[in-house]
Amino acid sequence: MNDKFKIICVACPKGCELDIERDGEKILVSNQGCKRGVEYAISEIKDPRRMVATTVRIVGGRHPLLPVYTAEPFPKGRIQELLHELRKITVKAPIKAGKVVFENSLGTGIAILASRDM
């Protein structure tokens, strides 16, 4: 089966429209403006990932919610599952920006970090 489609590359500010042709495991990328376009397209097809920023409850803080983010891009297909787990978390103030709030989230090895001091 041969699939053809286009994606916008976000690996650099150019925003090239990449032409992707996929035949089984073989992925052909064309119309890239730089070498990062090919790497971006292949990773976006094989294992799409996104940075996640959200909040968790905090007790004793200035606000009821603490902003948090993933330490590295998280598997796109599991983001809803991650958000569901983060809704169950409550941390206690004081907390420093960059402190790990949730280690090894969903067994991925990706930590969830505090975005600010509170």
Phi and psi in radians as a Rosetta constraint file:
Dihedral C 1 N 2 CA 2 C 2 CIRCULARHARMONIC -2.006 0.35
Dihedral N 2 CA 2 C 2 N 3 CIRCULARHARMONIC 1.940 0.35
Dihedral C 2 N 3 CA 3 C 3 CIRCULARHARMONIC -1.793 0.35
Dihedral N 3 CA 3 C 3 N 4 CIRCULARHARMONIC 2.421 0.35
Dihedral C 3 N 4 CA 4 C 4 CIRCULARHARMONIC -2.214 0.35
Dihedral N 4 CA 4 C 4 N 5 CIRCULARHARMONIC 2.327 0.35
Dihedral C 4 N 5 CA 5 C 5 CIRCULARHARMONIC -2.781 0.35
Dihedral N 5 CA 5 C 5 N 6 CIRCULARHARMONIC 3.047 0.35
Dihedral C 5 N 6 CA 6 C 6 CIRCULARHARMONIC -2.143 0.35
Dihedral N 6 CA 6 C 6 N 7 CIRCULARHARMONIC 2.545 0.35
Dihedral C 6 N 7 CA 7 C 7 CIRCULARHARMONIC -2.394 0.35
Dihedral N 7 CA 7 C 7 N 8 CIRCULARHARMONIC 2.723 0.35
Dihedral C 7 N 8 CA 8 C 8 CIRCULARHARMONIC -1.624 0.35
Dihedral N 8 CA 8 C 8 N 9 CIRCULARHARMONIC 2.197 0.35
Dihedral C 8 N 9 CA 9 C 9 CIRCULARHARMONIC -1.397 0.35
Dihedral N 9 CA 9 C 9 N 10 CIRCULARHARMONIC 2.344 0.35
Dihedral C 9 N 10 CA 10 C 10 CIRCULARHARMONIC -2.043 0.35
Dihedral N 10 CA 10 C 10 N 11 CIRCULARHARMONIC 0.322 0.35
Dihedral C 10 N 11 CA 11 C 11 CIRCULARHARMONIC -1.253 0.35
Dihedral N 11 CA 11 C 11 N 12 CIRCULARHARMONIC -0.404 0.35
Dihedral C 11 N 12 CA 12 C 12 CIRCULARHARMONIC -2.562 0.35
Dihedral N 12 CA 12 C 12 N 13 CIRCULARHARMONIC 3.017 0.35
Dihedral C 12 N 13 CA 13 C 13 CIRCULARHARMONIC -1.172 0.35
Dihedral N 13 CA 13 C 13 N 14 CIRCULARHARMONIC -0.221 0.35
Dihedral C 13 N 14 CA 14 C 14 CIRCULARHARMONIC -1.076 0.35
Dihedral N 14 CA 14 C 14 N 15 CIRCULARHARMONIC -0.708 0.35
Dihedral C 14 N 15 CA 15 C 15 CIRCULARHARMONIC 1.181 0.35
Dihedral N 15 CA 15 C 15 N 16 CIRCULARHARMONIC 0.830 0.35
Dihedral C 15 N 16 CA 16 C 16 CIRCULARHARMONIC -1.151 0.35
Dihedral N 16 CA 16 C 16 N 17 CIRCULARHARMONIC 2.527 0.35
Dihedral C 16 N 17 CA 17 C 17 CIRCULARHARMONIC -1.588 0.35
Dihedral N 17 CA 17 C 17 N 18 CIRCULARHARMONIC 1.894 0.35
Dihedral C 17 N 18 CA 18 C 18 CIRCULARHARMONIC -1.551 0.35
Dihedral N 18 CA 18 C 18 N 19 CIRCULARHARMONIC 2.387 0.35
Dihedral C 18 N 19 CA 19 C 19 CIRCULARHARMONIC -1.644 0.35
Dihedral N 19 CA 19 C 19 N 20 CIRCULARHARMONIC 2.138 0.35
Dihedral C 19 N 20 CA 20 C 20 CIRCULARHARMONIC -1.987 0.35
Dihedral N 20 CA 20 C 20 N 21 CIRCULARHARMONIC 2.344 0.35
Dihedral C 20 N 21 CA 21 C 21 CIRCULARHARMONIC -2.219 0.35
Dihedral N 21 CA 21 C 21 N 22 CIRCULARHARMONIC 2.136 0.35
Dihedral C 21 N 22 CA 22 C 22 CIRCULARHARMONIC -2.086 0.35
Dihedral N 22 CA 22 C 22 N 23 CIRCULARHARMONIC 2.212 0.35
Dihedral C 22 N 23 CA 23 C 23 CIRCULARHARMONIC -2.241 0.35
Dihedral N 23 CA 23 C 23 N 24 CIRCULARHARMONIC 1.642 0.35
Dihedral C 23 N 24 CA 24 C 24 CIRCULARHARMONIC 1.158 0.35
Dihedral N 24 CA 24 C 24 N 25 CIRCULARHARMONIC -2.111 0.35
Dihedral C 24 N 25 CA 25 C 25 CIRCULARHARMONIC -1.535 0.35
Dihedral N 25 CA 25 C 25 N 26 CIRCULARHARMONIC -0.196 0.35
Dihedral C 25 N 26 CA 26 C 26 CIRCULARHARMONIC -1.459 0.35
Dihedral N 26 CA 26 C 26 N 27 CIRCULARHARMONIC 2.204 0.35
Dihedral C 26 N 27 CA 27 C 27 CIRCULARHARMONIC -2.138 0.35
Dihedral N 27 CA 27 C 27 N 28 CIRCULARHARMONIC 2.140 0.35
Dihedral C 27 N 28 CA 28 C 28 CIRCULARHARMONIC -1.929 0.35
Dihedral N 28 CA 28 C 28 N 29 CIRCULARHARMONIC 2.269 0.35
Dihedral C 28 N 29 CA 29 C 29 CIRCULARHARMONIC -2.058 0.35
Dihedral N 29 CA 29 C 29 N 30 CIRCULARHARMONIC 2.329 0.35
Dihedral C 29 N 30 CA 30 C 30 CIRCULARHARMONIC -2.392 0.35
Dihedral N 30 CA 30 C 30 N 31 CIRCULARHARMONIC 2.902 0.35
Dihedral C 30 N 31 CA 31 C 31 CIRCULARHARMONIC 1.324 0.35
Dihedral N 31 CA 31 C 31 N 32 CIRCULARHARMONIC 0.302 0.35
Dihedral C 31 N 32 CA 32 C 32 CIRCULARHARMONIC -1.362 0.35
Dihedral N 32 CA 32 C 32 N 33 CIRCULARHARMONIC 2.538 0.35
Dihedral C 32 N 33 CA 33 C 33 CIRCULARHARMONIC -1.588 0.35
Dihedral N 33 CA 33 C 33 N 34 CIRCULARHARMONIC -0.283 0.35
Dihedral C 33 N 34 CA 34 C 34 CIRCULARHARMONIC -2.660 0.35
Dihedral N 34 CA 34 C 34 N 35 CIRCULARHARMONIC 2.975 0.35
Dihedral C 34 N 35 CA 35 C 35 CIRCULARHARMONIC -1.173 0.35
Dihedral N 35 CA 35 C 35 N 36 CIRCULARHARMONIC -0.421 0.35
Dihedral C 35 N 36 CA 36 C 36 CIRCULARHARMONIC -1.163 0.35
Dihedral N 36 CA 36 C 36 N 37 CIRCULARHARMONIC -0.416 0.35
Dihedral C 36 N 37 CA 37 C 37 CIRCULARHARMONIC -1.087 0.35
Dihedral N 37 CA 37 C 37 N 38 CIRCULARHARMONIC -0.714 0.35
Dihedral C 37 N 38 CA 38 C 38 CIRCULARHARMONIC -1.156 0.35
Dihedral N 38 CA 38 C 38 N 39 CIRCULARHARMONIC -0.813 0.35
Dihedral C 38 N 39 CA 39 C 39 CIRCULARHARMONIC -1.058 0.35
Dihedral N 39 CA 39 C 39 N 40 CIRCULARHARMONIC -0.762 0.35
Dihedral C 39 N 40 CA 40 C 40 CIRCULARHARMONIC -1.069 0.35
Dihedral N 40 CA 40 C 40 N 41 CIRCULARHARMONIC -0.828 0.35
Dihedral C 40 N 41 CA 41 C 41 CIRCULARHARMONIC -1.079 0.35
Dihedral N 41 CA 41 C 41 N 42 CIRCULARHARMONIC -0.776 0.35
Dihedral C 41 N 42 CA 42 C 42 CIRCULARHARMONIC -1.135 0.35
Dihedral N 42 CA 42 C 42 N 43 CIRCULARHARMONIC -0.761 0.35
Dihedral C 42 N 43 CA 43 C 43 CIRCULARHARMONIC -1.183 0.35
Dihedral N 43 CA 43 C 43 N 44 CIRCULARHARMONIC -0.605 0.35
Dihedral C 43 N 44 CA 44 C 44 CIRCULARHARMONIC -1.195 0.35
Dihedral N 44 CA 44 C 44 N 45 CIRCULARHARMONIC -0.549 0.35
Dihedral C 44 N 45 CA 45 C 45 CIRCULARHARMONIC -1.401 0.35
Dihedral N 45 CA 45 C 45 N 46 CIRCULARHARMONIC -0.824 0.35
Dihedral C 45 N 46 CA 46 C 46 CIRCULARHARMONIC -1.398 0.35
Dihedral N 46 CA 46 C 46 N 47 CIRCULARHARMONIC -0.721 0.35
Dihedral C 46 N 47 CA 47 C 47 CIRCULARHARMONIC -2.639 0.35
Dihedral N 47 CA 47 C 47 N 48 CIRCULARHARMONIC 1.341 0.35
Dihedral C 47 N 48 CA 48 C 48 CIRCULARHARMONIC -1.155 0.35
Dihedral N 48 CA 48 C 48 N 49 CIRCULARHARMONIC 2.376 0.35
Dihedral C 48 N 49 CA 49 C 49 CIRCULARHARMONIC -2.370 0.35
Dihedral N 49 CA 49 C 49 N 50 CIRCULARHARMONIC 2.682 0.35
Dihedral C 49 N 50 CA 50 C 50 CIRCULARHARMONIC -2.461 0.35
Dihedral N 50 CA 50 C 50 N 51 CIRCULARHARMONIC 2.611 0.35
Dihedral C 50 N 51 CA 51 C 51 CIRCULARHARMONIC -1.295 0.35
Dihedral N 51 CA 51 C 51 N 52 CIRCULARHARMONIC 2.486 0.35
Dihedral C 51 N 52 CA 52 C 52 CIRCULARHARMONIC -2.107 0.35
Dihedral N 52 CA 52 C 52 N 53 CIRCULARHARMONIC 2.263 0.35
Dihedral C 52 N 53 CA 53 C 53 CIRCULARHARMONIC -2.197 0.35
Dihedral N 53 CA 53 C 53 N 54 CIRCULARHARMONIC 2.281 0.35
Dihedral C 53 N 54 CA 54 C 54 CIRCULARHARMONIC -2.724 0.35
Dihedral N 54 CA 54 C 54 N 55 CIRCULARHARMONIC -2.783 0.35
Dihedral C 54 N 55 CA 55 C 55 CIRCULARHARMONIC -2.342 0.35
Dihedral N 55 CA 55 C 55 N 56 CIRCULARHARMONIC 2.748 0.35
Dihedral C 55 N 56 CA 56 C 56 CIRCULARHARMONIC -2.264 0.35
Dihedral N 56 CA 56 C 56 N 57 CIRCULARHARMONIC 2.760 0.35
Dihedral C 56 N 57 CA 57 C 57 CIRCULARHARMONIC -1.196 0.35
Dihedral N 57 CA 57 C 57 N 58 CIRCULARHARMONIC 2.571 0.35
Dihedral C 57 N 58 CA 58 C 58 CIRCULARHARMONIC -2.370 0.35
Dihedral N 58 CA 58 C 58 N 59 CIRCULARHARMONIC 2.432 0.35
Dihedral C 58 N 59 CA 59 C 59 CIRCULARHARMONIC -1.839 0.35
Dihedral N 59 CA 59 C 59 N 60 CIRCULARHARMONIC 2.310 0.35
Dihedral C 59 N 60 CA 60 C 60 CIRCULARHARMONIC 1.470 0.35
Dihedral N 60 CA 60 C 60 N 61 CIRCULARHARMONIC 0.179 0.35
Dihedral C 60 N 61 CA 61 C 61 CIRCULARHARMONIC -1.681 0.35
Dihedral N 61 CA 61 C 61 N 62 CIRCULARHARMONIC 3.003 0.35
Dihedral C 61 N 62 CA 62 C 62 CIRCULARHARMONIC -1.143 0.35
Dihedral N 62 CA 62 C 62 N 63 CIRCULARHARMONIC -0.560 0.35
Dihedral C 62 N 63 CA 63 C 63 CIRCULARHARMONIC -2.143 0.35
Dihedral N 63 CA 63 C 63 N 64 CIRCULARHARMONIC 2.812 0.35
Dihedral C 63 N 64 CA 64 C 64 CIRCULARHARMONIC -1.371 0.35
Dihedral N 64 CA 64 C 64 N 65 CIRCULARHARMONIC -0.252 0.35
Dihedral C 64 N 65 CA 65 C 65 CIRCULARHARMONIC -2.197 0.35
Dihedral N 65 CA 65 C 65 N 66 CIRCULARHARMONIC 2.496 0.35
Dihedral C 65 N 66 CA 66 C 66 CIRCULARHARMONIC -1.922 0.35
Dihedral N 66 CA 66 C 66 N 67 CIRCULARHARMONIC 2.173 0.35
Dihedral C 66 N 67 CA 67 C 67 CIRCULARHARMONIC -1.215 0.35
Dihedral N 67 CA 67 C 67 N 68 CIRCULARHARMONIC 2.382 0.35
Dihedral C 67 N 68 CA 68 C 68 CIRCULARHARMONIC -2.367 0.35
Dihedral N 68 CA 68 C 68 N 69 CIRCULARHARMONIC 2.866 0.35
Dihedral C 68 N 69 CA 69 C 69 CIRCULARHARMONIC -2.640 0.35
Dihedral N 69 CA 69 C 69 N 70 CIRCULARHARMONIC 2.821 0.35
Dihedral C 69 N 70 CA 70 C 70 CIRCULARHARMONIC -1.377 0.35
Dihedral N 70 CA 70 C 70 N 71 CIRCULARHARMONIC 2.482 0.35
Dihedral C 70 N 71 CA 71 C 71 CIRCULARHARMONIC -1.196 0.35
Dihedral N 71 CA 71 C 71 N 72 CIRCULARHARMONIC -0.410 0.35
Dihedral C 71 N 72 CA 72 C 72 CIRCULARHARMONIC -2.652 0.35
Dihedral N 72 CA 72 C 72 N 73 CIRCULARHARMONIC 2.928 0.35
Dihedral C 72 N 73 CA 73 C 73 CIRCULARHARMONIC -0.989 0.35
Dihedral N 73 CA 73 C 73 N 74 CIRCULARHARMONIC 2.421 0.35
Dihedral C 73 N 74 CA 74 C 74 CIRCULARHARMONIC -1.831 0.35
Dihedral N 74 CA 74 C 74 N 75 CIRCULARHARMONIC 2.548 0.35
Dihedral C 74 N 75 CA 75 C 75 CIRCULARHARMONIC -0.969 0.35
Dihedral N 75 CA 75 C 75 N 76 CIRCULARHARMONIC 2.151 0.35
Dihedral C 75 N 76 CA 76 C 76 CIRCULARHARMONIC -0.991 0.35
Dihedral N 76 CA 76 C 76 N 77 CIRCULARHARMONIC -0.707 0.35
Dihedral C 76 N 77 CA 77 C 77 CIRCULARHARMONIC -1.194 0.35
Dihedral N 77 CA 77 C 77 N 78 CIRCULARHARMONIC -0.225 0.35
Dihedral C 77 N 78 CA 78 C 78 CIRCULARHARMONIC -1.945 0.35
Dihedral N 78 CA 78 C 78 N 79 CIRCULARHARMONIC 0.140 0.35
Dihedral C 78 N 79 CA 79 C 79 CIRCULARHARMONIC -1.090 0.35
Dihedral N 79 CA 79 C 79 N 80 CIRCULARHARMONIC -0.765 0.35
Dihedral C 79 N 80 CA 80 C 80 CIRCULARHARMONIC -1.078 0.35
Dihedral N 80 CA 80 C 80 N 81 CIRCULARHARMONIC -0.683 0.35
Dihedral C 80 N 81 CA 81 C 81 CIRCULARHARMONIC -1.106 0.35
Dihedral N 81 CA 81 C 81 N 82 CIRCULARHARMONIC -0.718 0.35
Dihedral C 81 N 82 CA 82 C 82 CIRCULARHARMONIC -1.090 0.35
Dihedral N 82 CA 82 C 82 N 83 CIRCULARHARMONIC -0.823 0.35
Dihedral C 82 N 83 CA 83 C 83 CIRCULARHARMONIC -1.061 0.35
Dihedral N 83 CA 83 C 83 N 84 CIRCULARHARMONIC -0.663 0.35
Dihedral C 83 N 84 CA 84 C 84 CIRCULARHARMONIC -1.080 0.35
Dihedral N 84 CA 84 C 84 N 85 CIRCULARHARMONIC -0.740 0.35
Dihedral C 84 N 85 CA 85 C 85 CIRCULARHARMONIC -1.192 0.35
Dihedral N 85 CA 85 C 85 N 86 CIRCULARHARMONIC -0.670 0.35
Dihedral C 85 N 86 CA 86 C 86 CIRCULARHARMONIC -1.188 0.35
Dihedral N 86 CA 86 C 86 N 87 CIRCULARHARMONIC -0.458 0.35
Dihedral C 86 N 87 CA 87 C 87 CIRCULARHARMONIC -1.117 0.35
Dihedral N 87 CA 87 C 87 N 88 CIRCULARHARMONIC -0.385 0.35
Dihedral C 87 N 88 CA 88 C 88 CIRCULARHARMONIC -1.491 0.35
Dihedral N 88 CA 88 C 88 N 89 CIRCULARHARMONIC -0.191 0.35
Dihedral C 88 N 89 CA 89 C 89 CIRCULARHARMONIC -1.566 0.35
Dihedral N 89 CA 89 C 89 N 90 CIRCULARHARMONIC 2.397 0.35
Dihedral C 89 N 90 CA 90 C 90 CIRCULARHARMONIC -2.292 0.35
Dihedral N 90 CA 90 C 90 N 91 CIRCULARHARMONIC 2.245 0.35
Dihedral C 90 N 91 CA 91 C 91 CIRCULARHARMONIC -1.900 0.35
Dihedral N 91 CA 91 C 91 N 92 CIRCULARHARMONIC 2.876 0.35
Dihedral C 91 N 92 CA 92 C 92 CIRCULARHARMONIC -1.989 0.35
Dihedral N 92 CA 92 C 92 N 93 CIRCULARHARMONIC 2.320 0.35
Dihedral C 92 N 93 CA 93 C 93 CIRCULARHARMONIC -1.299 0.35
Dihedral N 93 CA 93 C 93 N 94 CIRCULARHARMONIC 2.678 0.35
Dihedral C 93 N 94 CA 94 C 94 CIRCULARHARMONIC -1.436 0.35
Dihedral N 94 CA 94 C 94 N 95 CIRCULARHARMONIC 2.706 0.35
Dihedral C 94 N 95 CA 95 C 95 CIRCULARHARMONIC -2.510 0.35
Dihedral N 95 CA 95 C 95 N 96 CIRCULARHARMONIC 2.463 0.35
Dihedral C 95 N 96 CA 96 C 96 CIRCULARHARMONIC -1.728 0.35
Dihedral N 96 CA 96 C 96 N 97 CIRCULARHARMONIC 2.593 0.35
Dihedral C 96 N 97 CA 97 C 97 CIRCULARHARMONIC -1.012 0.35
Dihedral N 97 CA 97 C 97 N 98 CIRCULARHARMONIC 2.386 0.35
Dihedral C 97 N 98 CA 98 C 98 CIRCULARHARMONIC 1.584 0.35
Dihedral N 98 CA 98 C 98 N 99 CIRCULARHARMONIC -0.155 0.35
Dihedral C 98 N 99 CA 99 C 99 CIRCULARHARMONIC -1.246 0.35
Dihedral N 99 CA 99 C 99 N 100 CIRCULARHARMONIC 2.455 0.35
Dihedral C 99 N 100 CA 100 C 100 CIRCULARHARMONIC -1.226 0.35
Dihedral N 100 CA 100 C 100 N 101 CIRCULARHARMONIC 2.187 0.35
Dihedral C 100 N 101 CA 101 C 101 CIRCULARHARMONIC -1.730 0.35
Dihedral N 101 CA 101 C 101 N 102 CIRCULARHARMONIC -0.579 0.35
Dihedral C 101 N 102 CA 102 C 102 CIRCULARHARMONIC -2.574 0.35
Dihedral N 102 CA 102 C 102 N 103 CIRCULARHARMONIC 1.973 0.35
Dihedral C 102 N 103 CA 103 C 103 CIRCULARHARMONIC -1.518 0.35
Dihedral N 103 CA 103 C 103 N 104 CIRCULARHARMONIC 2.628 0.35
Dihedral C 103 N 104 CA 104 C 104 CIRCULARHARMONIC 0.825 0.35
Dihedral N 104 CA 104 C 104 N 105 CIRCULARHARMONIC 0.913 0.35
Dihedral C 104 N 105 CA 105 C 105 CIRCULARHARMONIC -1.003 0.35
Dihedral N 105 CA 105 C 105 N 106 CIRCULARHARMONIC 2.141 0.35
Dihedral C 105 N 106 CA 106 C 106 CIRCULARHARMONIC 0.948 0.35
Dihedral N 106 CA 106 C 106 N 107 CIRCULARHARMONIC 0.520 0.35
Dihedral C 106 N 107 CA 107 C 107 CIRCULARHARMONIC 1.285 0.35
Dihedral N 107 CA 107 C 107 N 108 CIRCULARHARMONIC 0.246 0.35
Dihedral C 107 N 108 CA 108 C 108 CIRCULARHARMONIC -1.534 0.35
Dihedral N 108 CA 108 C 108 N 109 CIRCULARHARMONIC -0.241 0.35
Dihedral C 108 N 109 CA 109 C 109 CIRCULARHARMONIC 1.466 0.35
Dihedral N 109 CA 109 C 109 N 110 CIRCULARHARMONIC 0.050 0.35
Dihedral C 109 N 110 CA 110 C 110 CIRCULARHARMONIC -1.675 0.35
Dihedral N 110 CA 110 C 110 N 111 CIRCULARHARMONIC 2.209 0.35
Dihedral C 110 N 111 CA 111 C 111 CIRCULARHARMONIC -1.550 0.35
Dihedral N 111 CA 111 C 111 N 112 CIRCULARHARMONIC 2.662 0.35
Dihedral C 111 N 112 CA 112 C 112 CIRCULARHARMONIC -1.834 0.35
Dihedral N 112 CA 112 C 112 N 113 CIRCULARHARMONIC 2.219 0.35
Dihedral C 112 N 113 CA 113 C 113 CIRCULARHARMONIC -2.007 0.35
Dihedral N 113 CA 113 C 113 N 114 CIRCULARHARMONIC 2.609 0.35
Dihedral C 113 N 114 CA 114 C 114 CIRCULARHARMONIC -1.236 0.35
Dihedral N 114 CA 114 C 114 N 115 CIRCULARHARMONIC 2.414 0.35
Dihedral C 114 N 115 CA 115 C 115 CIRCULARHARMONIC -1.541 0.35
Dihedral N 115 CA 115 C 115 N 116 CIRCULARHARMONIC -0.310 0.35
Dihedral C 115 N 116 CA 116 C 116 CIRCULARHARMONIC -2.637 0.35
Dihedral N 116 CA 116 C 116 N 117 CIRCULARHARMONIC 2.863 0.35
Dihedral C 116 N 117 CA 117 C 117 CIRCULARHARMONIC -1.302 0.35
Dihedral N 117 CA 117 C 117 N 118 CIRCULARHARMONIC 2.503 0.35
